[in-house]
Amino acid sequence: MSDRFYTPLPLEPGDFVLEGAEAHHLATVRRFEPGDRIVLFNGDGHDYPAEVVSVGKKTAVVHIVAGVPTDRELPCPLQVAAALPKGDRAEWMIEKLTEIGTTEFIPLHTERSVVTPREGRLDKFSRIVIEASKQCGRNRLMCIQPVTSLLDLLRRAAAPRQRLLFHTAAERGLTAEICSLEEGVMLAIGPEGGFTEGEVRAAEAAGWQVLSLGPRPLRIETAAIVAAGVVAARCYGVT
């Protein structure tokens, strides 16, 4: 796969001026020269193969050959709402959820949450999504939503019918409960201390299925990646 560079701007065949950090990466880090081939993407679902025309200190001119529709997304929408772990474990979780194919990530605030991200942290998550998408070939970006309380999540009118909340004390496992994938799936992962019993009862009353990921308590990022990975595999027909 050719080196990929992101821009939020509209793309079309013809010359395009790449600026900012991506131009710096192309010129200084990767040391591309005129005639080298790259791929641009902007999140619209297309790859834009291009040829480097000229390279400067802060900009690079490339010639876009075409816009190529390329579908590397999961065949069903996958939304993950998770409490945030401490430190850089959250960044690692965002990276891996992007690679798996998650379409939307919702930072979740619960009764036992200990991390509430500020706006700058959410911006950092968005940058991680871009870098992970460059690496794994996605040309649609996982959407980072604002921090949402569990109560507001349970009230979401537009949530898919398949809504799964994970709780260590649940008796039912994950794989047997996945169905209606075409309409999408929403997963809810609690904080280190887990969801409270009151939160679990509220989820059940709102029509969520409460499931377990096994007998061992998992860290937040592990639970999110395992659950999303199982759903992604089922989306592809892997049992």
ABEGO torsion letter per residue (X at the ends): XBBBBBBABBBBBEBBBBBEAAAAAAAAAAGBBBGBBBBBBAGAGBBBBBBBABBBAABBBBBBABBBBBBABBABBBBBBBBBBBEAAAAAAAAAAAAAGBABBBBBBBAABABBBBAAAAAAAAAAAAAAAAAAGBABBBBBBBBBBAAAAAABAABBABBBBBBAABABBAAAABBGAAAEBBBBBBBAAEBBAAAAAAAAAAGBBBBBAEABBBBAAAAAAAAAAAAAAAAAGBX
